[in-house]
């Protein structure tokens, strides 16, 4: 199960991402927001982060205008490694090296086509399980 959330700046892109997840046959839970009306991004970033950290969802996707604010909010939750990605290389690297569990994107920064490729890369790339990366991730948790 994938947790997904956004603020008004990411609302349109979130609709496209959810449609794409459905087309791939992947289950998701929408934590809001539910329109393009102005909201506070920390509420949605933290809701998705708590769902992932608590085990309700395996991974998360967050979208705000830039992806910056909502990723900062998510990273306040213990056990979360939210990564802001603007291309597929970043999405692949953060999964391989950081075992990132939440993808953050900027709805006003990247287009839909690229965003969907980033989502696929993030979801389809496994963690490398290399010792050096495991060691570094454990240092993040200290």
Number of C-alpha atoms within 10 A of each C-alpha: 15 22 24 29 28 37 30 22 23 25 22 18 24 28 15 15 20 20 13 15 17 12 9 10 9 12 12 18 16 17 18 22 22 16 15 13 10 10 16 13 27 18 18 25 33 23 19 32 32 21 20 23 20 12 11 14 20 15 24 28 29 33 32 27 21 19 26 17 19 28 28 19 19 30 17 16 18 13 17 24 25 28 26 25 23 19 16 18 12 16 25 24 18 24 23 18 18 20 23 24 23 30 25 29 30 24 24 15 14 16 12 15 10 13 23 18 14 22 22 17 19 27 19 12 15 15 17 15 13 10 9 10 16 15 11 12 16 9 9 12 10 5
